[in-house]
Amino acid sequence: MPRKRTVQPKAKLQVEVAQLRTLAHDLSNALEAILQASYLVSRGKLDADTKRWAQLIETSSQEAARINREIRKSLRALGEE
């Protein structure tokens, strides 16, 4: 009986890491657009409530970008193994 061809565990991990790195890269691009837009919005004349919302968008997207950098760092380490 012929054996099924399977992807070796290490090769499979490398493929998955590459896919996740692509997703993380795409997320970085989207977050950068949000950060730039929130910066530009915050430079305008805003009432107090709108200014708080703009600050929330900026700080939240900065935190998401920080988390994404950590994910990318971990993925780089996995790819080097």
C-alpha positions in Angstrom: 0.0 0.0 0.0 1.5 3.4 -1.0 2.3 5.8 1.8 0.7 9.3 1.7 3.2 12.1 1.3 3.2 14.3 4.3 5.0 17.6 4.8 7.8 17.2 7.3 7.0 18.9 10.7 9.9 21.4 10.3 9.0 22.2 6.7 5.3 22.7 7.7 6.4 25.0 10.6 8.5 27.0 8.2 5.5 27.4 5.8 3.2 28.5 8.7 5.8 30.9 10.0 6.2 32.5 6.6 2.4 32.9 6.3 2.2 34.4 9.7 5.0 36.8 8.9 3.1 37.9 5.8 0.0 38.6 7.9 2.0 40.4 10.5 3.6 42.6 7.8 0.2 43.4 6.3 -1.1 44.3 9.8 1.9 46.6 10.3 0.9 48.5 7.1 -2.7 48.9 8.2 -1.7 50.0 11.7 0.7 52.6 10.2 -2.1 54.1 8.2 -4.3 54.3 11.3 -1.4 55.9 13.3 -0.7 58.5 10.6 -4.4 59.3 10.2 -5.0 59.7 13.9 -2.0 62.0 14.1 -3.3 64.2 11.3 -6.8 64.2 12.9 -5.4 65.2 16.3 -3.7 68.2 14.8 -7.0 69.8 13.8 -9.3 71.8 16.0 -11.3 69.3 18.0 -13.8 69.6 20.8 -12.8 67.8 24.1 -14.8 64.6 23.4 -13.4 64.2 19.9 -9.9 64.9 21.1 -10.2 62.1 23.6 -11.5 59.7 20.9 -8.6 60.6 18.7 -6.2 60.0 21.5 -7.8 56.7 22.2 -7.4 55.7 18.6 -3.7 56.8 18.6 -2.8 55.1 21.9 -4.7 51.9 21.0 -3.1 51.6 17.6 0.4 52.3 19.1 -0.2 49.4 21.5 -1.4 47.2 18.7 1.7 48.1 16.7 3.9 47.2 19.8 2.2 43.8 20.1 2.6 43.2 16.4 6.4 44.0 16.7 6.6 41.4 19.4 4.8 38.9 17.3 7.1 39.6 14.4 10.1 39.2 16.6 8.9 35.8 17.8 8.2 34.7 14.3 11.7 35.7 13.2 13.1 33.6 16.0 11.0 30.6 15.0 12.1 31.0 11.4 15.8 30.9 12.5 15.4 27.6 14.3 
